């Protein structure tokens, strides 16, 4: 037996860092079978527990060993509504793969790569979809068409509910279209998933902001019996240091939205994005990696990640960090920004370069005592400030919940940070008939956790509506 | 799709459209804005609502033809459709408890100032309005303003219509002659709003300004519309667009508005050629 994962072909770093084509190419049939054969098919199935939506992992892998890829896909889709997405963006190394028995001694089975292969195989073959049940007469509203909303809608549609998904932007997909870049998740895949839902009777209403165009109360008045809120993470955080509103400072949300949603990288795009020479991205999460790699692809000569702790604490997925490094992203670790410096021509107040970013002032840090989460706290080293040249600074340091729904929905409890309070096992909020999940509840987290929450809530919504029907 | 049911050229550089969008028309209030795209691959631009007709399901927008997207929008005619039109966004203008107000509009900002003046008048407030334009050709909405105002001052930069001067001149005169407004609403270019604030400052009259920064989503996601207000970062799309004029950092807002000047000039040039049209200025 092979002790290491079967490598997945990826495009050459130098070539891929200049365009937006997908980086990872996926397994071939032979590679997929070879990797599937590594699975021990152990009885206690620890990997399944590691999956937030509990995909029957050993079962789908067994099908792949027998080259029944469609069968494998069907098993995955029993539990996951977005297999082609999850196979690409899930942090498997901290979920299913971290529990793999094989992983105790060797490298775990590459579950994510296998999932991706099965989903891509299915999509390429595009066989007939399974029939969904007839409309059961009950309508449910889903707010937001990101991973939690799509997953909730998909599960409810499978049960026969009439589902309408309300999306604020002009395209469905939420963070899958505005946040995650094309080179990691082709938008065609997201579009296919939303079309599939529509084919199953789910209505997607774009250009509709719940909390503005309609309130949650109005949705109930319209005859929806339950509402799921999956409205996402919300407003970007800033550090509160001088210079954050200079021209050339973006939140990662804005930068990625301009490029991904508005396609600012295309030659004829009507939405602009700065084509900077030296880019600094502040933060160490997956969003920071996405922003850094996007900046490279827009033609930057240097792109650096500025993170206040060390590589060990860096929260981004290892694979993304690896890819970023290969492509030439520089990691400025144990550094904290203290100021963003702007250009000002003292001789000419009308100089068009005035007010743009010139440099980022950093202070060096060392690691001190662990904080309440056990991560070692960064401690600034007095007097170690220095400037690094930058004409664009991207802040990727998290988000705060969007206030629109909270402000317009009475009886909806939120926590100190503004996140919607839910019962974890059901997604139930303090307001009857209203459920919530995803980043609107947890703050910025992963696609799969949001999907898991959407699925959990769908089950609870089904239970809620059934119990109401029984009482009638 | 959102149909353009009516299109009127208000002056050589300003166009009015009524867009069929019943849910928005039912909700939109003075001070709120919408975001639209003129074409399928177009840019998202915010426009403050200039009025709406809930019965007919239409929302009125009035825009200055200034750049690529507004040229593309202006190239559409009644019967054509817009791919995207979303709203109402932002918070409505606060008019509670105001008995006597001054509403000042600068240029196309008058289109947004008018619903505020109307709302105040309909709540029983006494409204003086001041509108300012470059010249006679640019004057819009005079009849509408006079219908809801006790006094109306129309100003032009060159004196070709109304009185010669800036909108601040009649405001200053009124304040000097002892008129005590509960609040002044200033809506227009940043320099104009800033000047109104400075005019009101010695008299301690509160000033509400309507900010129009660059936006993308307009729903509290991207953070592109951030401003410094009272030393804090605020987001025009969810916290505004109205802010206390004394607290807004106008210079920073002006700088941020110019972030894409080169791109905008190129887009404008491209569209002028495409539609064989000049931009009126």
Interface residues (C-beta under 8 A of the other chain):
Chain A: X168 X169 X170 X178 X206 X207 X208 X209 X212 X213 X214 X232 X233 X234 X235 X236 X238 X240 X244 X245 X246 X247 X248 X250 X251 X253 X254 X257 X258 X261 X262 X263 X268 X269 X270 X271 X272 X274 X352 X354 X355 X402 X403 X404
Chain B: X23 X24 X27 X37 X39 X41 X42 X43 X44 X68 X69 X83 X84 X85 X86 X87 X88 X89 X216 X217 X219 X220 X221 X222 X223 X224 X226 X227 X228 X233 X235 X238 X252 X255 X256 X258 X259 X260 X261 X263 X264 X267
